[in-house]
């Protein structure tokens, strides 16, 4: 009698477990959270005094928690282009900053800002641009292992001495 009672109780317990849905696979399929960001691609052809016309491509902004403040300027007196890093919440996860300058004469300069592996507030890249022409700057930021194109613009200065 005792054996029959234990068998019936065990069968009822098994039935309840199966009915409750507690028999899901033990290996869960974890999928990363994905965000689909749609950006409207706009192609603008800019007339520049160079061998090839420059095409502006859309930039992809950094996520808010990985943002850094960059300032891109061109000195009117000597044509030097400066990219200055002014801190930001994502400075700690930023591995590298790359700036590519296409000068008005067609030459290209590619510089990196990583100061021996660490980027700090006040880090800068200085590149000689053209004095009278329009140069084109593209800046990429490597943050948390992903590369973001953050600046893609023409830079011009008027020489006050001409």
WOHU-V331110 format. One record per residue. SS is DSSP state (alpha for helix, beta for strand, coil for the rest). PHI is phi in degrees with one decimal (999 if undefined). Layout:
# WOHU-V331110
ss=SS phi=PHI
ss=SS phi=PHI
This chain:
# WOHU-V331110
ss=coil phi=999
ss=alpha phi=-64.1
ss=alpha phi=-62.9
ss=alpha phi=-64.7
ss=alpha phi=-64.4
ss=alpha phi=-67.8
ss=alpha phi=-66.3
ss=alpha phi=-65.0
ss=alpha phi=-63.9
ss=alpha phi=-64.5
ss=alpha phi=-65.0
ss=alpha phi=-65.8
ss=alpha phi=-65.1
ss=alpha phi=-62.8
ss=alpha phi=-61.8
ss=alpha phi=-64.4
ss=alpha phi=-65.2
ss=alpha phi=-65.5
ss=alpha phi=-69.2
ss=alpha phi=-77.6
ss=coil phi=83.2
ss=coil phi=-87.2
ss=coil phi=-111.3
ss=coil phi=-67.6
ss=coil phi=-59.5
ss=coil phi=-78.9
ss=coil phi=-94.7
ss=coil phi=-76.1
ss=coil phi=-90.0
ss=coil phi=-90.0
ss=coil phi=-113.1
ss=coil phi=-66.3
ss=coil phi=-69.8
ss=coil phi=-119.6
ss=coil phi=-117.2
ss=coil phi=-97.7
ss=coil phi=-108.5
ss=coil phi=-104.1
ss=coil phi=-122.0
ss=coil phi=-85.5
ss=coil phi=-77.4
ss=coil phi=-124.2
ss=coil phi=-102.1
ss=beta phi=-126.7
ss=beta phi=-91.1
ss=beta phi=-107.7
ss=coil phi=-84.6
ss=coil phi=-129.5
ss=coil phi=-82.0
ss=coil phi=-154.7
ss=coil phi=-70.3
ss=coil phi=-125.0
ss=coil phi=-70.1
ss=beta phi=-93.0
ss=beta phi=-111.9
ss=beta phi=-78.8
ss=coil phi=-109.8
ss=coil phi=-66.3
ss=coil phi=-93.9
ss=coil phi=-116.4
ss=coil phi=-69.3
ss=coil phi=-70.6
ss=coil phi=-60.0
ss=alpha phi=-55.2
ss=alpha phi=-79.7
ss=alpha phi=-117.4
ss=coil phi=-69.9
ss=coil phi=-132.4
ss=coil phi=-102.6
ss=beta phi=-114.6
ss=beta phi=-126.2
ss=beta phi=-112.5
ss=beta phi=-136.4
ss=beta phi=-127.9
ss=coil phi=-74.7
ss=coil phi=-72.3
ss=coil phi=-85.6
ss=coil phi=-124.4
ss=coil phi=78.8
ss=beta phi=-74.5
ss=beta phi=-102.9
ss=beta phi=-122.2
ss=beta phi=-111.2
ss=beta phi=-114.9
ss=beta phi=-94.3
ss=coil phi=-111.3
ss=coil phi=75.5
ss=coil phi=135.8
ss=coil phi=-65.9
ss=coil phi=-97.3
ss=alpha phi=-62.4
ss=alpha phi=-71.2
ss=alpha phi=-103.7
ss=beta phi=-87.0
ss=beta phi=-90.4
ss=beta phi=-155.0
ss=beta phi=-129.9
ss=beta phi=-117.9
ss=beta phi=-124.1
ss=beta phi=-115.5
ss=beta phi=-110.8
ss=beta phi=-105.0
ss=coil phi=-75.5
ss=coil phi=-62.5
ss=coil phi=-83.4
ss=coil phi=97.4
ss=coil phi=-75.9
ss=beta phi=-123.5
ss=beta phi=-123.8
ss=beta phi=-124.0
ss=beta phi=-125.9
ss=beta phi=-117.3
ss=beta phi=-117.3
ss=coil phi=-146.6
ss=alpha phi=39.6
ss=alpha phi=73.4
ss=alpha phi=108.6
ss=coil phi=-133.6
ss=coil phi=-104.5
ss=coil phi=-121.2
ss=coil phi=-63.6
ss=coil phi=98.7
ss=coil phi=-66.1
ss=beta phi=-148.4
ss=beta phi=-120.6
ss=beta phi=-122.7
ss=beta phi=-127.5
ss=beta phi=-77.5
ss=coil phi=-100.6
ss=coil phi=-83.9
ss=coil phi=-77.0
ss=coil phi=-107.8
ss=coil phi=-94.1
ss=beta phi=-101.8
ss=beta phi=-99.4
ss=beta phi=-122.1
ss=beta phi=-116.8
ss=beta phi=-129.6
ss=beta phi=-125.6
ss=beta phi=-116.3
ss=beta phi=-118.8
ss=beta phi=-97.5
ss=beta phi=-130.6
ss=coil phi=53.7
ss=coil phi=82.9
ss=beta phi=-118.0
ss=beta phi=-101.1
ss=beta phi=-119.1
ss=beta phi=-90.1
ss=beta phi=-105.2
ss=beta phi=-136.8
ss=beta phi=-149.9
ss=beta phi=-152.3
ss=beta phi=-85.4
ss=beta phi=-128.4
ss=beta phi=-131.1
ss=coil phi=-142.1
ss=coil phi=-103.4
ss=coil phi=-72.6
ss=coil phi=-70.4
ss=coil phi=-99.9
ss=coil phi=-101.9
